[in-house]
């Protein structure tokens, strides 16, 4: 009896002392696998033309969200070049492309100036990031030029990088 008690206590202590890896939530969006932060409160799919998917991480309206959408080129935005070339010119060193200077200036003010901005590259995606304390944006492009926009109001750069690592 005493041996069983010590064995049971030992198993309980061993089980409590091991660090378990947190489970992850994976999302396949537009053919790419993203590893999402846990504790999603609600998932809101939309029927919008850009196939927006909103993940809420709390009950407060308009707060703690992560949104995925297809970044669709429309007639209201004339970049003067392809979206992929435009964002490459915007986020990287001066690139020789024939993109419109005015849209570059407007987007630079909104997404580059006074923000942590850069690029993460992989075999499947190139992800341009624009991060600050209030709102962060990721613009992801695959080899075909298909684009995904991801935006959030609460995730850090490190969390966003982990999230897209599986898709890169």
C-alpha positions as CSV (number, residue, x, y, z in Angstrom):
1,X,0.0,0.0,0.0
2,X,2.8,2.4,1.0
3,X,4.6,1.6,-2.3
4,X,1.5,2.4,-4.3
5,X,1.1,5.7,-2.5
6,X,4.7,6.8,-3.2
7,X,4.4,5.7,-6.8
8,X,1.1,7.6,-7.2
9,X,2.7,10.7,-5.6
10,X,5.8,10.4,-7.8
11,X,3.7,10.2,-11.0
12,X,1.6,13.2,-10.0
13,X,4.7,15.2,-9.1
14,X,6.4,14.2,-12.4
15,X,3.4,15.0,-14.4
16,X,3.1,18.5,-12.7
17,X,6.8,19.2,-13.1
18,X,7.1,18.6,-16.9
19,X,6.6,21.5,-19.1
20,X,4.0,20.8,-21.7
21,X,4.2,22.6,-25.0
22,X,1.2,24.8,-25.6
23,X,-1.2,23.5,-28.3
24,X,-1.3,25.7,-31.4
25,X,-4.2,26.6,-33.7
26,X,-3.4,26.3,-37.3
27,X,-5.3,28.1,-40.1
28,X,-5.1,27.5,-43.8
29,X,-5.9,30.7,-45.5
30,X,-5.7,31.2,-49.2
31,X,-3.7,28.0,-49.4
32,X,-1.1,29.0,-46.8
33,X,-0.7,27.5,-43.3
34,X,-0.5,30.0,-40.4
35,X,0.1,29.1,-36.8
36,X,-2.2,31.3,-34.7
37,X,-2.0,32.4,-31.1
38,X,-4.3,30.4,-28.8
39,X,-7.4,31.5,-26.9
40,X,-9.5,32.7,-29.9
41,X,-12.7,34.0,-28.4
42,X,-14.8,34.0,-31.6
43,X,-14.2,33.5,-35.4
44,X,-16.2,35.7,-37.8
45,X,-16.1,34.7,-41.5
46,X,-17.5,37.3,-43.8
47,X,-19.0,37.1,-47.3
48,X,-17.1,40.1,-48.5
49,X,-15.3,40.0,-51.9
50,X,-12.0,40.0,-50.2
51,X,-12.9,36.8,-48.1
52,X,-12.2,38.5,-44.8
53,X,-11.8,36.3,-41.8
54,X,-11.8,38.0,-38.3
55,X,-10.5,36.2,-35.2
56,X,-11.4,37.9,-31.9
57,X,-9.3,37.3,-28.8
58,X,-11.7,38.9,-26.3
59,X,-15.3,40.1,-25.9
60,X,-14.7,43.8,-26.2
61,X,-16.1,45.2,-29.4
62,X,-13.5,46.4,-31.9
63,X,-10.5,45.3,-29.7
64,X,-8.1,42.4,-29.8
65,X,-8.6,41.1,-33.3
66,X,-6.6,39.4,-36.0
67,X,-8.0,39.8,-39.5
68,X,-7.0,38.0,-42.8
69,X,-8.2,39.2,-46.2
70,X,-7.2,38.9,-49.8
71,X,-5.6,42.1,-50.8
72,X,-7.6,42.7,-54.0
73,X,-6.4,45.4,-56.4
74,X,-9.3,47.7,-57.4
75,X,-9.7,50.7,-59.6
76,X,-9.5,53.1,-56.6
77,X,-5.9,52.2,-56.1
78,X,-3.6,52.8,-59.0
79,X,-0.1,51.8,-58.0
80,X,1.3,52.3,-61.5
81,X,2.7,48.7,-61.3
82,X,1.8,45.3,-59.9
83,X,0.9,45.0,-56.2
84,X,4.0,42.8,-55.6
85,X,6.3,45.3,-57.3
86,X,4.7,48.2,-55.4
87,X,5.1,46.6,-52.0
88,X,8.7,45.6,-52.8
89,X,9.5,49.2,-53.8
90,X,7.7,50.5,-50.7
91,X,9.3,48.2,-48.1
92,X,12.8,47.6,-49.4
93,X,15.6,49.8,-50.6
94,X,14.9,51.7,-53.7
95,X,14.0,49.3,-56.4
96,X,13.9,50.1,-60.1
97,X,10.2,49.8,-60.9
98,X,7.8,52.1,-62.6
99,X,5.4,52.5,-59.8
100,X,3.6,55.7,-59.2
101,X,5.5,58.1,-56.9
102,X,2.3,59.6,-55.4
103,X,0.9,56.3,-54.1
104,X,4.3,55.3,-52.8
105,X,4.5,58.5,-50.8
106,X,1.0,58.0,-49.4
107,X,1.7,54.4,-48.4
108,X,5.1,55.3,-47.1
109,X,3.6,57.8,-44.7
110,X,0.9,55.3,-43.6
111,X,2.9,52.1,-43.3
112,X,6.7,53.0,-43.1
113,X,7.3,56.3,-41.4
114,X,7.6,56.0,-37.6
115,X,6.9,52.3,-37.7
116,X,8.9,49.1,-37.4
117,X,8.8,48.1,-41.1
118,X,10.6,45.4,-43.0
119,X,10.4,42.1,-44.8
120,X,10.4,38.3,-44.0
121,X,11.2,36.1,-46.9
122,X,10.7,32.4,-47.4
123,X,10.3,29.8,-50.2
124,X,6.5,30.3,-50.3
125,X,5.8,33.8,-49.2
126,X,7.4,37.2,-49.0
127,X,5.8,39.1,-46.1
128,X,6.2,42.9,-45.7
129,X,5.4,44.0,-42.1
130,X,4.4,47.4,-40.7
131,X,4.2,47.3,-36.9
132,X,3.5,49.9,-34.2
133,X,2.0,49.9,-30.7
134,X,-1.6,50.5,-31.9
135,X,-2.0,48.6,-35.2
136,X,0.1,46.2,-37.3
137,X,-0.2,45.1,-40.9
138,X,1.3,42.2,-42.9
139,X,1.2,42.1,-46.6
140,X,2.0,38.6,-47.9
141,X,2.7,37.7,-51.5
142,X,3.2,34.3,-53.0
143,X,5.2,33.4,-56.1
144,X,2.2,34.0,-58.3
145,X,1.6,37.5,-56.9
146,X,-1.5,36.5,-55.0
147,X,-1.6,38.7,-51.9
148,X,-3.0,38.4,-48.4
149,X,-3.4,41.3,-45.9
150,X,-3.2,40.5,-42.2
151,X,-3.9,43.2,-39.6
152,X,-4.2,43.3,-35.8
153,X,-4.4,45.7,-33.0
154,X,-2.7,43.7,-30.2
155,X,-0.1,41.1,-31.4
156,X,3.6,41.9,-31.1
157,X,6.2,41.5,-33.9
158,X,7.6,38.3,-32.3
159,X,4.1,36.7,-32.2
160,X,3.3,37.8,-35.8
161,X,6.7,36.4,-37.0
162,X,5.9,33.0,-35.3
163,X,2.4,33.1,-36.9
164,X,3.8,33.4,-40.4
165,X,6.9,31.2,-40.0
166,X,4.9,28.1,-41.0
167,X,3.7,29.8,-44.2
168,X,7.0,31.3,-45.3
